[in-house]
Amino acid sequence: MGQSAHRAPAEAGAQSFDQRRWTPASAGAQIVRYVMLLALSFAAFVQPAAAQSILRDAETEALFKDMSRPIVAASGLRPENVEIVLIGDNSINAFVSQGQVVYIHSGLIAAADNANEVQGVIAHELGHITGGHVIRYSQGAGTATGITILSLLLGVAAVAAGAGEAGAGIMAAGQQAAMGKFLAFLKAEESSADQAGAKFLSGAGVSGKGSLSFFKKLQNQEFRLAIPQEDSYGRTHPLSGERIQWLEARYRADPAWDKKTDPAIEARFQRVKAKLAGFVNDPRQTLIAYPETNKSMPARYARAYAYHKTAFPDKAVAEVDSLLAEAPHDPYFLELKGQVLLESGRPAEAVEALRDAVAQAPDQPLISALFGHALIATEDPKNFEEAKGVLRAAVARDNSNPFAWYQLGIIYDREGDTARAALATAERYNLQGDPKLALASAQQALHGIPENSADWLRAQDIKMVAEEAIRKDKKR
């Protein structure tokens, strides 16, 4: 967990020096190449969150907020400022990037048996945030790079003096020392996050049993992969056995050790876990894991998604209707029914379920965005004014949803308001990381929106951000 556990290709770098004959004239070019390789290997430790698929779901995000709130408060951070983001990746991992954002892989949710295990992971990642580890990362990399550059200079001097083998040895030793220094830095930060996470769980009155059981899962995975357990050298994380030994003593002494997880939180977690399995897994796999003989709420939830993915909308709706028979006002069951109907080409029927879902959960902009989409999909002009109101409310609550901006842009275009349609398009491209198209759309919006109005100022902001991004791209 935390920062990436990939190892830099130290051996490959050293081997390239042994295979090539060095001369003083070629030394400068080789130094540049080697330093670039080292920089790339260090960059491999940074998780490329933006390049991965972010999965957004109103129910899941609400659960993450509620199950993490006491832990975030115990960490000294403000719960409203911390985001828990779900990444579509089947590996068991979680990490932090810039800001107060914890990224959790879908594979981790699948591997977790209960909500308490995920709470333990969140507490650990909050330890990275409060410890400023992302900011300090460059310091650790800088120290290692300094060691490497010094060894390169000494090695080149030896080569220039005619001691080729000695020079190569100096550089290889410098590389090994640099990586050892950097890996030790990372392990220290992981240990620090372990300690902080244990403190936050205790402060929140949350048991550490889940954290401990999840570390044991990781240890079992290491056993299956035949990862050596006797020596932590060459690893980015401490040995799982070492972490378990320290954490077990710490958690067992805590008054919250025997405290049970809130049953409502646990029930919600099991729902979300099944829902996620139905969404990301192959439908055949889902139906094996949740056979029709399993009549539990999570199983029916998972099967509804599996049937929807295999183009059996009637069976999907039947499963959702069985859920709604038990909980007729559940906004997330209503949302799923609306989604199935909408994506099966029945938008008029979807509108009724989604309108009810929004009424039951007016604070969930993702549901509102889907409702607005359904209203537009009816192709009934009488629904467009309601759609505009719903979508404007959705982006006011959550302006980071490209889909909602796309739908709002459709409404403005239908109304003939091409300037605000362009602004909505600029918002969408800005969120999707396409500065060229964001700039073009923002410039189009500026030509048609009254100067110095709120929308005009927003178009100006997007224009400046896009221009700066394009400038940086050209510089790179």
N, C-alpha and C positions, 0 to 999 in steps of 0.2 A: 504493500500500500504506500501512499505518499508518492514521493518522486520515483521516477521510472527505475526499474531494477535491471535494465539492460546494461551490459558491460561494454566498455569502449574497446575497439579492436587494437589493443596494445601490441599483441604479437604480430599482427599483420604490418603494423607500422615499422617495427624493428626489422622484420624480414626484408622489407623493401630496401633498406640501407645495405643489408648484407649482399643482396643480389646485384647491386649496381656499383660499378667502379667509380670511386669519387676522385675528383681533381679539384684544386682550389677554384678553378673557373666555374665549375658546376655547383659548388657548395651553396651559393646564394639562392639559386633556383630550388635546390632541394630543401633548404631551410623553409622557404616560403611554402612549398608543397607540404612539408611535414607539419608546419604550424597550422595550415588550413585543415589537414586531416585531424589534428588534435582538436581544433575548434569544433569540427563536425562531430567528433566522438563525444565531446562534452555536451553538444547540443542535443544528442540523443537522449540525455537524461530528462529533457524538458518534454512534457506531454503536449502534443499538438492538438489541443482541445478543439480549436477552430476547424481542423481538418477532419474531425470525427463527426458522426451523426448525433445530433442532440434530439432526444425523444421528449416531446412535450405532451403532458396529459394533466388535465385539471385535477383529477382525483389523486394522482401520484404526487403532484407538487403540493397539494394541501396536506397530504400525509407527511411528507418530508418536513414541512413547516411545523406541524404539530408535534411530531416525535422528536424534533431537534430543538424546539424552543427552550425547554429548561436547561439543556446542555449549553446552548449558545449563551443564554443569560449567565450561567455559571462561569463561562469563559471570559466574561467581561465585555463581550461584543453585544451589539443590539440585534435582536432577532429579526427585525424588519430589514436589516442591512445585509444579512447573510442569505445566500442562495444555495440551494442544493439542486444540482443539475444532473439529469439522467443522460448518460451517453450510451448509444447503441453499440455495444461491444460485448461479446460473450466471454471475455477474459475476466478473471476475478481481480478487480483493481479499483482503486479510488485515488484521487489526487487533487491537489490544489494548484491554481494558477494565480495570475495577478488578481488583486482585489479580494473580497471576502466571498469567494465562490468555491464550493466543494463539488467536485465532479465524481459521480458514482457510475460505474459500468453496470449495464444490465446483467452481465454475468455474475456480478457480486450479489445482486438481489436474488437471482436464481439459486445461488449457492447458499444463501442465508436461510436458516431454518425458522428464524423468528425475528421480530422487530428489534429485540434487544441486541442481537448481533450487529445489526446495521447501526444502531445507536453507538455501539463501541467503535465502529469504523469512523462515524462522523466525529466523535470526540477526538480520535487520533488526528484526523485531518484538521480539526480546529486548532489542535496543538501546533500544526505547521503554520497556520495563519497567524496565531497570536505570537509565535516565535519569530515571525518575519523571515521564515526560511526561504521563501521565493526571492525576496530581496537579497538575502545573504548568499544565495546560490552563486551569484556572479563573483562574490569575494572568494569563495572556495575555488571556483574555476580559475580566477585570476592568480591565486597563489600557485596552483598547479602549473599554469601556463608559464609563470615566472621561472619555476624550477626547470621546466623543459627548455625554455629559451636559453637559460644560462648553460645547461648541459650541451645544447647545440653549439653555442659559441665556443665552449671549451673543446668540444669534439672537432669542430672545424679547424681550430688552431692546431690541434694535434695532427689532423690530416695534412694541413699545410706544411707542418714541420716534418712530414714524411712518416709519421706513425699512424698509418691507416687503420690497423686493427685496434690500436688503443683508442683512436678517435671514435670508431664505431662502438666500442665498448662503453665509452663515456656517454655517448648519446643514448644507447639502449638503457643504461643504468639510470640516466636522467628521466627517461620516459617512464620506467617502472616506478621511480620515486614519485614522479608527478601523479601517476594514477593512484599509487598507494595513499598519497596525501589527500587526494580528492575523495577517494572511497572512504577514508577515515572520517573526513568532514561530513559526508552523507550519512554514515552510520551514527555519528554523534547527533545529527539532527533527528534521525529516526528515534533514537533513544529519548531525546528530549520531548518529541511528540508523544511517545508512549507515556512518559511521566505526566505530561500536561493533560493528556486524555483521561488518565486515571483520576487526576485531580478534578477535572470538569464533571466526570460521571458522579464522583462523590458529592460535589457541590450541588448537583442537580437531584441527588437522591435516587440515582439510577444504578441498578446493579451492574457490576462488572462481569457477571457470569457470561453474558453474550460476547463481550470483548475477548474473554479468555477462550471460549469455545471456538470463536472464529480464528484466533491465532493457531489453535490446534488443527483446524481445517487446513490452514496454510502449511503447517508442519507436515501433515499427512500428504499434501500435494507434493511437497519437496521430497518426501520419501519415495513417492511413486515415480518422480522424475529423476531419482537417484542423485539428488543434489547433496554434496558432502555436508555433513553436519558437525564435523569435528573442528573446523577452522573457518572463522568468519572473514579471513583475509580475502580480498578480491571480490567482496560483495558490497552492494550499496546499502543493505539492511543488516542489522544484527541477526544472528542465528535465531530462528523461531524458538528453539529450546531455551536459549538464554532469555528471550523476552517473556516467555511463558513462566519461567521460574520467578522472575522478578515481579511480574504482574499478579501471579497467583497469590503471593504473599501480601501484596498491596491490597488486592481486592477482597481477600478473605477477612482482612482486618477492618474493612469498611462497614459501617452500620447498615449500608444499603445492600449488602451482599445477598441477603435472603428476600429482598423486596421484589414482588412480582410486577411484571409489566402491566400497565393499564389494559384490561381485557378489550376495551374498545379500540385502542391503538393496535393491539395484536390482531384483532379481527379484521381491521382495515388493511393491515399489512398483508395478511393472507389473501385478501381480495386482490390487492394490487399485484402481488406476486403471480397469482393465477392469470390475472388480466394481461400482465406483461408477457407471460409465457404464451398465451394465446395470440398475442400480437406479433412477437418476434420469432417464434419457433415455427418449424414446418408443421402444417395442420395435422399430418399423420402422427407426428411426435406428440402433439398436444392431446390428440384423442387417445393415444396409448397411456399417457400420463394421467389423463382425466377421462376415463371411459364413461359411457352413458349410464353404467350402473352406479356411478358416484353422483349422488343427488345433492351434494353439498353446494352451498352458495358459490364458493370459489371455483368449483369444478364446472358448474353451469356457466359461470362468467367466462372461463377459459374456452369452453366449447363454443360459446356464442361467437367469439372472435375467430375460432378455427373454421366454423361453418361459413362465416362471412367471407373469409379468405378463399374458401374453396367454392365460392359462388353458389351457396345454398342459402339464400336469404330467408326463405320461409323457416328453415330449421333454426337459423340464427335468431330470428324474431321470436320463434316459439320458446327458445331458451331464455331470452330477455323477458318475455311476457311471464314466464314462470317466476323469474326474479321479482318482477313488478307486482305479481300477485301477493308476494310477501312484504314488499316495501314499495307501495304504489307511488310514493313521493320522493323516491331516491333520485337525486338529480343525475347521478352518473349512470344509472340504469336507463333513465330516460334519454340521456345523451347518446348512449350506445344504440338504443332503438332508433333514434333519429338518424344516426350515422349510417346504420345498416340500410334503412329505407332510402335515404338520400343517395347513397352510393350504389343502390340497386335501381336507380332511375325513378324513384317515387317521391319527389321532393314535396309535393302537396301533403302527403301523409307524414313526411318527416317533420314538417312545420309544427304540427300539433304537439308531438312529443318534445321537440326542442323548445318550443315556447314554454311548456310546462317546466322543462329542465332549467331554463333561465329564471323562471319565477321562483323555483326552489333554491337556486344558487345564483342570485344576482351579482355576487362578487367574483364570479368565475369568468374572466374575459375570454378564455378559450372556448367555453361553451357558447358564449354570445357570438363569437366569430363564426362558429359552425351554424348557429341559428340564422345569422345574416346571410351566410352562403346559401342556406336552404331557401330563404325568402327570394333571393335573386334567381335561384335555379328554377323557381316556379314559372318564370318568364311572365309573371302577372304584374303589370305596371302598378297596380293598386298596392302591391307589397313593397315597392321600392322605397317609399318614404319611411316605412317602419324599419326596413333593412338599414337605411342610412343612419337612423337614430341608434339602432343596436350596435352597428359597427363603430360609430363614433364613440359610443360609450366604451366599447371593448378596447380601442386603441388608447383612450384616455386612461384606462386602468393599466394597460400593458401595451406600451408602444414598441415592444421588441418582437412582435409577431408579424413576419412578412405576409403570411396568408391573410390576416385581417386587413392589412394595407392594400393587398391586391383586390380583395373584394370591395373595399371602399372605393378604390379607383374605378372599378366597374360601374358602381352607382353614379359617381360623378360624371363618368363618360356618358352614361345613359341620359343623364340630365342635361348634357351639353356643356358642363362646366369643365372644359378641357384643361384649364390652369390647375384646378385642384386635383383633377385626375393625374396630371403630371406630377404634382407634389406628392400624392400618395404613391406613385410609381417611384419617385426619388427616395421616399422613405423605405420602400421595399428593397430597392437595389443597394441602398446604404447598409441595411441590415444584412444583406446577402454578400456583402464584401465586393461589390462591383462598382468601383468609384467612377469609371468612365460613363457608364449608363446612368449612375446617380447624378453626376454632374450635368449631363445632357438634359435629364428630366427636370432638375432643379432650375436650370437656366430657362427652360420652357415655362415653368411655373412662374418665375419672376416677371415674365413679360405680360402675364394676364391677371396677377393678383395685386390688389391695391397696395401701393408702397407704404411701408412701415406698419402694416397690419401684422397680426400674430402669425398668420400663415406665410406672409412675405418674409418676415424675420426668420421663420423656420427654414424656408427655402434657401435663404442666405447662409444659414448655418450649415446645411447639407452641402451647399456649393463650396464653402471654404474647406470643410472636412474632406470632400472629394478631391479638391485641387491639391491639398496637402498630401493625400494618399497617392495621387498620381505623381506628384513631384518626388516622393520617396521611392516609388517604383522605378522611375527613370534613373534616379541616383544609384539605385542598386544595380 
